[in-house]
Amino acid sequence: MFTKTSSRRLTAILLASTALVSAAAANAGNVTGAVTDATDTGAVLRGAEVTLVELNQSHTVDSDGQFRFTNIPAGNYTLRVTYTGARTELVSISVPATGDVSANVLLAPADGTDSNTILVIGQRANLNSSISRQRSADGVQTTLSRDSIGQFPDQNVAESIRRAPGVNVLNDQGEGRFVSVRGLDPNLNSASLNGNRILATGGDERAVALDVVPAELIESIDIKKSLTPDMDADTIGASIEINTTSAFDRKKGFVSASLESSYNDLSGETSPKGSFDFSTRLTDNLGVAGGLSYYNRKFESDNVEVGSWATDDNGVDFAEEIDYRDYDVRRERYGATLNFDYRLGENSSMYLRTLYSKFDDTELRRRLVLITEFDEVSDASGDTVTFDSADSRIEVRRDLKDRGEWQTIRTVAFGGKTFTGAWKFNYDLAFSQADQQEKGSVDPIRFRNRFNSGNPLVLQFDYSDMKKPAYSVVGAPGNFNNAASYEMTVLERTTQEDAKDTEWSAKFDAARNFNLDSGSFELKFGAKLRQRDKKLDMTIDVYDSYEGSESFTLADVAGTQTYRLADMGVVPDLGKVKDFINANGFGDFEYNDDDSLLASTIEDYRATEDINAAYVLGRYDNGALRVIGGVRIEQTKLKLNGSNVNDDTLEITPVEVRRDYTDVLPSVNVRYNVSDKLVARVAASQSLMRPSFGKLAPRYVINEDLEGEFGNPDLDPYKATNLDLTLEYYFAPEAVIQGGFFFKKIKDFIVTYKTDQAGTYHGIAYEEAEFAVNGEEADVKGFELAYSQALSFLPSPWDGLLVNVNYTYTDAEGDILIDETATRSISLPNSAKHTANFVLGYEKGPLSLRAAASYRSSYLDELGDLDDADTDRYVRPHTQIDLSAKYRINKNLRLFGELVNLNDASYTAYNNYGGRKRLLQYEEYSWTAKFGVKFNY
């Protein structure tokens, strides 16, 4: 809800805008029009550049295909309209002393070929749109768009963004999820939908999992790497702006539907997917567009994780805990959009934008845990280490996790724009909500056997394969796979997780255009209010053992694995566990009141964040030179509520922290057309990124092994000074080579470090702990290179080839304070030094083929101990190859297929313990095949 103060501010803004509208006199001589393709689809060509030649004034075609010049003196003029891949059109107009002039322009391909395949459909359409929007953009920007039949380059938003220069994606269970720009942490990006912020569904982070939004519902994605004052300032990596379809995206109605099936090699499962979207004009001035999407994906992954490495008294390095994890995953996505557009007349329009997206993530995990915490290993030879329970205890756990999460995003935005003379007003009121729910998840139910001198076991591990450490039972195997010898010791049930993030926002922009002898100057100012409320509320029930009349052992629920990296032996079966609980209930399980209270309380928090912003900017444009400069002021008011819980007395103490700070953030963007083919850009700005709520919250999270994660409400936001220098060479009608340097000076960057030294924090005892702290300063510097071209100049049949290659180098290093006298230099977490993409496409006649490869070098994932770099966690390089094919049967029907992760790329995390790479996590997923049919009309 808005506060009274905010309401008064908003009322004042609206009253001021009304006064400005009333005072502004209507001026004669406005030139308006639309730019569309020459086919019967009438698709809007966003990014087309329209120049009033005699006055050196230029405008870029906006989202509804419109352009507008105001206060043009009476006379005869020439409009020059350009768009990548299209023939440049020159249109003569005559502006009378009073009244407006309308000039609608149709563009056809530059080479005279069929515009249905060149300008609006297929890979070349996506390429042309991207180049046109990049060239006409105010700052450093990349755009990805779908074509006029609703086909996006990839079927997952995160996967599509991966192809852009300087962009890579961090995977979750082998699927693209979080976007990294220029090698930086995903938390340093912002994401918006139709101009309003997308919120994070999880309970802790600000980074948005973009796989939650179905690609079928998206019209375009703008990746903006430089800021202008009218943009939200909380961006250091990039502002990722997602736009859904509008009824005015094309002149005629449109219907599209697709059916798809996908097959995962590991699971052997076939998963269905379907989508439907449409656009129609109910009247000349009223249109509606929308869509539905559904995907139910089933797949598997195999995983090995090492809890920690240690050195025994004789100097032998060994893994204290190794987990073999067998995952079965189901991810179900639902999505819907419904958008309305209404033109009140020539000078005013209104819109209503809505989106609903639901992502159900069900994860079943069977696990074998081997714990060998020895002071001296029993025997060691090379990479082989042997443990004998006669020397020390060996603990073996076999457990099951059955977790189901439901993540939902809802957005509603209402607004419009009004022209009156030389003034333009934009206004928007939006609501956004993201939540994550979990009910009844079991994480975990554990069965345990402790081996000692009276219960013998001899285990041997072979570490020679870093990714896949092998174990074998070499002595006293009697009870190792005896299910009856494993007693149930822990059942932890997430009865309820309620993570909810809500934001209301209101913004108003006013712009006044001034015509100069050559070019124009625009003065623009505005304000935005954002009120955000984020909370996490957990209810967790912990049971220690089963106290029924009969014993409860693994033998009662024994099942089999689907694991391929090792022989896990006997494991719990989900169906049998559910049947046992349903038959016996929870009454015979020993309820742990203390642990349940702690688990249900310590993670909970609530944060409210109010951001009040205002800005002013000037925009000078004379055709060759465009300069946009100004300043943005953002005031942040933050209230954090959490709890401290005394472990001994279980006394709960509410904690409240308030923060209030204001940032003044200037920026300037310069675009200069050195020639008709060469564009130079310079951008400088100051920006910030606020800490994630989970790291700020005054709370702690601690598990059964006394491993704690503590919030730090004293964290300061990242503050960055950003500089970009780029050159773009458009050397052919459908081609660009670009390169650029970037530099960022970041103060108060945030890192999370771990310590395995026992201690206390705010009175809470821990054996191991994780803390978030501010670093000192970090420098981020690097360069980007990219090349894109349709090779239409080649002889047939090679004239259908398209190529897109990009490479980014990022050097991101900073200093962290170890103690009062010492610092340590580190790479920024999640910062990859090298990222690259290669796409080779072929499109000719009805056939469209594409091969895409993405590469990301290794990066620091997490800090270990502050003073011990060998315990830092790194992720190994990742290369993924995808193939796709489409075949057009006729103008309305297409067949398509795709192979994802053809090269079976895996995930590996490690540290450098003992002077060599030591495994922390290895996961493999194999490949997925997709095939389907798409209809459009």
N, C-alpha and C positions, 0 to 999 in steps of 0.2 A: 504494500500500500504506500501511496505517496504521503509524505509528511505535510503538515500545514505550511511549513517554510517552502518546501518544494512546490506545493500547489500555488503559493503566492508568486514564486519565481516564474512558473509556467504561465500563470495568468498574465503577468506583466509582459512576458515575451509575446504572447498571442495578441494582447492589446496593442503593443508597439507595432507588431506586424500589420494589424488591421489599420492602424493609423497610416502606416507607410503605403499600404495598398490604396487607401482612400485619397491620400495626398498626391499619389503619382498620377500624372496626366497621361492619357493615352497619346502615343506618338504615332505618326504616320510613317509609312515606308518600311514596314517589316517584311522580310523575305522568309518564307517558311516552305517546307517540303519534306518529301520522304525519298529514301533510296532503297530500292528493292531489286531482286534479280529479275531477269527478263522472262523467266518461265511462268507457267500457269500456277506454280506454287506461290509466287509473290513473296518469297522469303525475305525478311528484313536483313540487310547487310550491315550489321553493327560494325563500327570501326571504319566505315567508309569516310573519307575526308572530303569535305566540301569547302572550296575556296572561292571567295568573292574577289576575282583577280584584280580589278581596278583599285580596290581598297586594301589589298593584302590582309584580308580577314579570313580566318579559317574556323570551321566548326566540325566536330566529329559526330557522326550519326549515333544517336543514343539508343536505348534499349527498345524503343518502339519505332525505330527507323526514321526519326524526325531530326531535322536541323532547323536552326532559326538564327537570322540576322536581324538586329533591331536598329531603328533610327537611321535607315539608309536614305541618303539624299536622293531626290528625284533624278532620274537619268537612266541611261542604258548600261547594262553590266553583263559580265560573263561569269557563269558558274563553272568551275572545273571540279569534276567529281572523280576521285580515284579510289580503287580498291584492288588489293592484291589478286592477280589472276584475271582481272576484268579490264576491258578496254576503257581508257580514260574518255569521259564524256564532257563535252563543252556545251553548255546550255545558255542561250541568250535570253535575258529578261529585261523588262522595262519597268522601272519603279515609278509609279505616279506620285503626285504631290501629296495625296492622301490615300489611305487604304493599304491593304496588304497584298503581297504577291505570292502565289503558290506555285512551286515548281517541283513536280514529282519526276524522279529520274529512274529509268530502268537501265541496269548494267548487264552486258553480255560478256562472254569470255574474250580475252585479248587475242587468242589465236583462232577465233571463229568456230571453235568446236561446240559440241552440245553442252549448253550451260547447265543442263539438268545434272550432268555428272561432274562438271568442273567447279561451279560456284557454290552449289548447295548440298551435294551428296558425296559422301565418301571421305577417304583420307585427304584428297586434295582440297575438299571443302574445309575440313578441319585445319589443314595447313594454311590455306588462304586466310581464313578467319583469324587464326592466331597471329599471323604476320601483320595483318591489317590493324588489329587492335593494339598490338605491341607498338607499331610505328606511330600511331596517332595518340598513344597514351601520354599523360602529363609527366609520368615518372618512369622508373625502371620497373617493367611489368612483363609478365607472361600470361597469355590467356589460352585456355583449353575450352573448346565448345563442341557441342553435338551438331550434327548436320540437320538438314530440314526434314529428314524422315525419322528424327529422334534417335539416331545411332550415336552413342558416345564412343570414343576410342577404346575405353576399357569399361568393364561392367561393375567396377568398384571405384568409388570416388578417390580413395587413397591411392589405388593402383594407377589411375589416370594421372594424378598429380605427379607421380614418380617419374614420368617421362619428361618433365619440364627441366630447363637448365637450372642447375644448382639445387635440385630437389631430390630427396630420397625418402624412403618410407621405412619406419621401424615396424617389423612384423610382430604379430601375436599369433601363436600356433600356426606359423607359416603364412598368415594372411596379412596383407598390408593394412595398417591401422593408424599409426601416428606419423605425421609428416615432419620431416627434418629439412630445413632450408639452409643452404650453405653450410651443411654439416653441423648445425647447431641443435640444441635440445628442443624437442617439440613444444615444451612449455614456453618457449620464447616466441612462438607464433600466436596470432589471434585468428579467429575464424568467425565469419559472419554469414548469415543467410538473408538474401535480399536486403542487405544493408544493416542488419541487426545481429547482435552477437549470438552465436551458438554457444550453449553452455555445456560443461563437461558432465557426462552422466555419472561418473564415479564419485566417490565420496571425498577424494583428496585433491586431485590435480586440476589444473586449468586447461591442460592440453585436451583437445577434442579428438575423440576417436572417430575418424571420418568414415570408417566403414559402417557406421550406424545409418548414414544417409544413402539410400539407394541411388545409383548413378542414373537410373532410368527417369528420375524425377528432376534432373538437373539440366538447365540450358547451357550454362557456361560457368567456368571457374577462373577468376582473376587472381593471380599471385603477384601481389604488389610488394616490391622489395624496398621502395623508398616511400616516405610519408609526405603528405601535404597537410596543412593545418586543419582542414575540414575532416580529417580522418581521426578515429580514436588513436591515442598516443601509445597504448600499451602493446607495442610491437617492436621486437628487435630482430627477429628472423625475417618474417614476412607477414603481411595481412592477406589471409586466404578468404576471398569473397566469393561465395557460392550464390548463383542466381537461378531461380526456377523459371519456368516458361510463363510467358504473357500471351494473352489473346491477340495482342498487336505485334507479335513476332512475325506474323505473316498476314498477307492480305486475305487469304481464303482459309476456310476451315480445314482441320486436319485430324485424322484418327490414326493411331498406331497401336499395334498389339504384338507381343512376342511370347513364345513358349520355348522353354529351354530345359535341358536335363544335363546334369553334371555327374561325373563318375570319379571317385577318389580311389587311387591305386591301393592304398593301405587298407582302407575299410571295405572295399568292394561294394560300397553303397552307391546307389544312383539317387541324385537329389533333384527335385523339381524347382523350377523358377518360372514366373510369369509376370508380365507387365502390360499395362494399358494406359495410354495417355491421349489427350485430345485438346483441340483448340478450336473455338468457333466464335463468330460474332453474332450476337443475338439481334443487334441493330447496327447501324453504321458507327454508333458511338459507345456501344456496350458489348463487351466480350467476356468470355469465360474460358479458362484453360485449367486443366488438371490431369491427374494421373494416379494410378494405383500400381503397387509393386509388391511381389511376394517371392521369397526365396527360403527354402528349407534345406540347408546344407549339412550333410553328415560326413565326417572324416575322422581319421585317427592320426595320432603322432606317438612316437616312441622317444623316451627321454631318460637321460642319466644325469643325476646331480650329485655333487660332492658338497657336504655341509661345511667341512673345514679340513685344512691340512695341518699337520703337526710334526714335530721332530722328537724322537725318543731320546733317552739318556745316552744312547750310543751314536747319535747323529743320523739315524735312519729316518728319512721323510716318509710319511704315510698319511692316508686319508682316514680321518677319525669317523667319518660317516659317509656312506655311499647309498644313494636312493636310486632304485630302478623303477621308473614310472611308466605306466601303460595308460594312455589317454584315449577315450572315445568322446568325440565332441559333436554336438549338434548346435548349429547357429541358424536361427529362424528370424527372418527380417520381414517386417510389414511396413509399407510406406504409402502415404497419400498426400497429394497436394490439391488445392483448389484455390484458384486466383481469379479475381474479378478486376476488370479495368473499365473505367467510364470516363468519357470525354464530355465535359459540360459544355464545351464550345471550342472555338479555335484556341483559346488562351488558358484553359483550365482542364485538368484531368485528375481523377482520383483512382485509388487502387485499394484492394484488399488482398493480402497474401497470407496463405495458411499452409502449414506443413505439419504432418504427424508421422513420426517414424518410431517403430518399436523393434527392438533387437533382443531376442531371447537367446541367451548363451547357457547351454547345459553342458556340464563337463563331468564325466565319470572318470575317476582315476583309481587304478589299482596300483599298490606300491609295495615293494620289498625294501626294507631299510636295514642296513647292516652297520652296527655301531661298534667300533673297536677303539676305545680310549685307553691305550696302553702306555705305561711309562717306558716299557721296553718291549719291542716286538719279539716274537718267539724266534724268528729266523728271517734273514733277508739275504737275497742274492740278486744283484743287478736290479731289474725292475720288478722282481718277485718278492713279496712280503708275506710272511705266514704268521697267523695269530692262533694261539692255543688257549682255550678256556681254562686250562690248568694253571696258566700264568696270570690271567686276569679275566674279568667278566667280558663276554661277548653278548651283546643284546641284538635280537632279531625281531623286527616288527613287520607285520603284514597288515596293511590297512586299506581302507576304501574311502574315497571322497565322492559324494554325489551332490554337486553344487549346481543350482539353477539361478541365474540372474536375469532380470528383466529390465532393460534399459530403454527409456522412452524420451523422445524429444518432441516438444510442441512449440510452434511459433505462430504468432498472429501479428500482422503489421497492417496498419491503416494509415493512409497518407495521400499526398498528392502534390501537384505543382501548379503554380499560377503565374502567368505572364501579364504584366500590365505596363505597356510602353517599354522602357529600357530596363525595368525591374523584373526579376524572377524570384519567386518564393517557393521553397520546398518545406514540407512539414510531414512529420511521421510520429506515430504513437505505436509502440510495440510491446508485446508480451512474449517472453520466452521462458520455457521451463524444461529442465532435464532432470530425470530421476533414475535411480537404480534401486530395484527391489529384490529382496531375497527372502524366501519363506520356506522353512522346513529343510534347508540344506543340511546334509550330514558331512562334517568336515573336521576330523575324520571319525570313523569307527575303527578302533585299533585292537589288534590281537598281538600279544607279546610273549616271547619266550626268552628267558635269560639263562645263558649257558655259563657254567662254572665247573669246578672240579667234580662236583657231583652230577652234573649234567653236561657231559663233555662234547666239545665241538672243536675242530681244527679247520680254519678258513685260510685260503690262500688267494692273494690278489696279484694280478699281472697288470702293471701300469704301462706296458710298452706301447700300447695304442692309446695316445693321449685322450682321444675322443670317447673311447669305449673301454674303460677299465673292466677287466673280466675277473670273476670270482669262481672259485671251485671249492667244494668240500673235500678235503684230503684226509680227514680223520674223524672218527666217531660221528658218522652221519645220522645216527639213529633218530633223533627228534627234530632234525632240521626241517624235514618236509612232513613231519607227523602233525597233521592239522589239529588233532585232539590235544596236543601239548601247548597250543597257543591259546591263552586265556584272554578274554576281552577285558581291557584295562581302561579305555577311554572312549567315550562317545560325546562328541561335541556337536551340538545342533544349533544352527543359526535359525532360531524361531522367527526372527524378523530383522531385516535390514531395510531401513528407510533413509536413503540418501537423496536429497532433493535440492535443486538449485533453481532459483526463480529470479527473473530480472524484468523490471518495468523500465521502459525508456521513452523519452520524448525529446525530439529535436526540431529545431527550426533554423532554416538558412535563408538569407536574403542576399541577392546579388544585383548590382547596378552596373550596366554596361555603358562605357563611354567610347564613342568613335573618335579616332585620331586621324590626322591627315594620312597616315599609313599605319594600318593596324587598329587595334582596339585595346582598351584597358578595362578590366572588370574588378570592381571592389566587392568583396564578399565577406559576410560575417554571420555568425550564428552561435547557437548554444545547444547543449545537450545535457540532459539529466538522466542518470542511470542509477537505479536502486536495486541492489542485489541481496538476496537472502539465501544462504546455503547452510544446510544442516545435515548431520549424520546421526541417526538414532539406531542403536543396535540392541537386540534382545537375544542373548546367547545362553543356552542351557548346557551345562557340563555335567556329565555322569562319569563316575570313576570306575564302576564295575557293575556286574550283574549279580543280584542277590536273590534270584528266584530259587524255587525248590530244586531245580535241576541246574547243572552247570551250563554255561554258555561258552563254547569254544569255537575256534575256527572250523572245526569239523561239522558244526551245525549249519554253516553257511558257505561251505567250500565251493570254489569255482575254478575256472581256468583262465589263463591269460590269452591275449592276442598280441603279445609282445615279441619283438624280433631281435632285440639286442642282447638278450641273455635268457637263460631259463630261470624264471622267477619262482617256479614251483607252485605250490598251492597258494591261492589268493582268495579273498572274499568275493562272493557273487552278489551283485546288487539286488537281483530279484529275490534271492533267499534272505538277504538282510531285511528287505522290506516286508517279506512274508512273516519273518520272525517277530519284527516289531509290531506289525498289524495284529498278529495272534496274541502277543503277550503285553503290548502296550509299554509305557515307560515306567509303570508303577514298580516293577521289580528291579529297575536300574537304580544304583545308589546316586542320589542327586547331591552334587557338591555345591552347597549354598554359597560358600565364599568365592570359589572360582567363577560361578555363574554371575554373582554380583559384580565382581571385578570385570569380567569379560563384557558384561552388558553396560558398563558405566564408563570405563576408562577411554574408550574410543569416541564416545559421543561428543559432539561439539555443535555450535551454531555460530555463524558469522554473518554480519550484515555489513555491506559495503556500499556507500553512497559516493558517486562520482559526479561532480558538477563541473562542466567544461564550457568554455567560451573561446572563440577564436576570431581572428580577422586575417584576411589574406588579400593580396593583390595579384592580378593575373594580366600580364602584358603579352600580346601576341601580334606579331606583324607578318605572319606567314613563315618566315625563315627562323625567327627567334621567338621562343616562348619562355617567359620567366614567371614562376609562381612562388611567392614568398610570403611569409607571415609568421604569426605566433599563436600557439594554443596554450591555454592555462587550464590545468586540471587540478581540482581539489578532491582529495580522497579522505573520507571519514569511515573508519573501520571500528567495529565492535566485535570482540571475540569472547565467546562463553564456552567454558569447558569445566573439567573437574580434576581435582587431585584426590587420590584415594590412598589412605594409609593402609599398607599391607597387613600390619599387625592388628589394628583395631577395626579395619574396614570403615573408618570414618570418611565420609565423602564431603569434600570441601569445594563448594562452587568457586570458580575463578572467572573473573571478567577483566578484560584488557581493552582499552580504547586507544586508538591511534588517529592522528589527524595531520595531514601534510599537504602542501601545495607545490606543484611543479610548473615552471614556466618553460615552454618547449618551442623554440624557434625552428623553422625549416625553410629551405629554398630548393626548388627544382628548376633547372635550366635545360631546355631542349633547343638545339641549334641545328638547322638543316644546312650542313656545309655545302651540299649540292643536292641534286634531285635524288641521288642514290645513297648519300652518306648523312647519317644523323648522329650527332654527339650529344651526350647528356652528362650533366653534373648535378648531383643531389647531396645535400647536407641537412642533417636533422638531429634533434635530440629527442629521445624517447625513453620509455621505462617499461618494466614488466613487474607487476606485483607478485609477491610470493604466492605459491599455491596455498590454499586454505588448510590442507592437511599438515603442511609444514609450519604454518602460523599458529594453529589452534593450541590453546593451553591444555594439552591432554597427553596421554601416553598410551601406547599399545604394547602389551607384553604377552608373550606366549608361554606355553607350559614349560619350555626349557629356559625360562627367564631371559629370553632375548627381547630387548625392549626397543621401541621406537618413540622418541620424545619430540613433541612439538616445541617450537621456539617463537613465541609471540613478539620477540624483539627483532625479528628479521627485518631488514630494510629491503625495499624494492631494488631490482636491477635498475641502473641508470646508464644510458648509452649515448655516446656521440657517434653518429653514423656518417660515412662519406662513401659516395659511389661515383665512379667515372666510367662511362661506357661509350663504345662506338658501335654503330649498326650500319652495315653496308648491304644495301638492297641492290645487288648487282644484276639481278635478272627479275622478270615479272613475278616469279613464284619462288623467290630465294632470298635468304639473308645469311650473312656471316656476322657474328657479333662477338665482342670481347669486352671485358670490363674488369676494373679493380675495385675492391671494396675494403673498407677499414672501419673497425668499430672499437671504441674505447669504452669498456664496460666497468663501472664501479659497483661494488657490493654484489658481485655475482654470488650465487648460492650453490653450495655443495652439500652433499650428505656424506658423512663419513661413519665408519663402523669401528667399534673397538671390542676386542675380546678380553679386555681387562675388566674384572668385576669391580663394581662400585655402586654408588647411590646417586640419584638425581632427584632433587625436590623430595627427598625422603624415601624414594622408591628404590629398592634393591634390584640389581640386575647382574647377570653373568656376562652377557654381551649386550651392546646397545648401539643405537643408530641415532645420530644427531644431525640437524640441519644448521649450518652456520653461514654467515657472509664471508666471502673471500675479500681480498684486498682489491686489486685492479687486474683486469684481463684485457689483452689486446687480441682482436680478431682481424686477421688480414688474409687476403687471398685474391683470386681472380677466377673469372668464368670465361669459357669459350664455347660457342655454339654455332652449328651450321645446319641449315634446313633448306631443302630444295626439291622441287618436282623436276625430274630430269627429262622434261618433255622434248628437249632438243636432240635426244639420242634417236638413232634410227629405230624403226619398228622391228621387233615388238618391245625393245628396251625403253621406249619413250613413256612407258607406264611406271617406271621406277620412281620412288620417292625415298629420300634419306633425311634422317634427323640425328645429329650427333652432338653431344654436349659433355663438357668436363668442367669440374669445379675443384679448385684447390683451396683449402681452408686451414690456416694456422691459427688455432685458438688456444692461447695459453694465459694462465693467471697465477697469482700467488695466494697461498692460504697461510694463515698464521698458525704455527704449531704450538708455540708458547709465547711468552712475552718477549723473547729474544730471537726466535728463529722463524723463518718462513720456508715454504716449500713450493716449487714451481710445478704446476700440473697442466695437463690438457683439460679444457672444459668438458664436463661430463656430456656424453652423447654427441661429441663433436668429432666427426669423421674428417680426416685430412683430405681424402680423395673421394669424389663421387662422380659417376659417369653414366651416361645412357646412350644406347645406340638403337636406332629403329631403321629398319630397311623395309620399305613397303613396295607393293606393286599393284597398280590399279589400271585396268584396261578392259573396256567392254563390260561384260557382266561380272568379271572376276576381280576380287580384291584380296591381296595377301599381305601379311605383315609378320616380321620377326622382330622381337624387342628384347634387349638385354639391359639389365641394370646392375651397376656395381657400386658398392660402398666399402671403403677400407675399414680397418679395425678402429675401435674407439674405446675410450674410457667409459665404462658403464657406471661404476660406483667406486668411491674411495673405500679403502680398508682403514687401517689405523693411520692417523694423521702422520706419524713419524716412521711409517714402514710402507714404502712404495710396493714392496713385493706382495702385499696383501690386497692391492687394488684389483678390481674386477675389470677385465677387458672383454670385448666381443670381437671375434675374428672376422676377417673380410667376408663379404657376402656378394655372390653373383647369381642372378636369376635370369633364366631365358624363358620367354613366352612366345607362342606362335598363335596366329589367328588367320582365319580364311572366311570370306563371304562370297556368295554367288547370287547374283540377281537373276531370278527366273523371269520376271517381268517388272514393270514399273512399280508394281504394288507388293511384290513378294520376294523375300530374300531367305536364303539358307546361310547359316553361319556355324563355325566351329572354332574351338580355342583349346590350346594345350598350355596349362599354367605350371610353372616350375618344371619345365621339361628336363632340366639337368639335375633334378633332385637336390637342390640347394638346401643345406641344413643350417642350424644355428649352433654356434659354439662360444661359450664364455669360459675364461680362464684367468688365473693369476700367475705371477712369476715367483712363486714360493720356492725357496731353495735354489734359486738361480736357473730354473727351467720352467717352461709352461706347464701348469698344473690345471687339470680340468675342474671347472665349477659347474658347467651345464652343457649338455649336448642334446640336440633335439632334431629329429628328421621327420619329414612329412610325405615324401614322394610326390608324384605328379597328380594333377587333376585335369580331366578332359571335359569340355563343355560343347554342347551341340544343340541347335534349335532352329526356329523359323521365325521370321518377322514379317508382319503385314502392315502396310500403311496405305492410307487413302486420303 
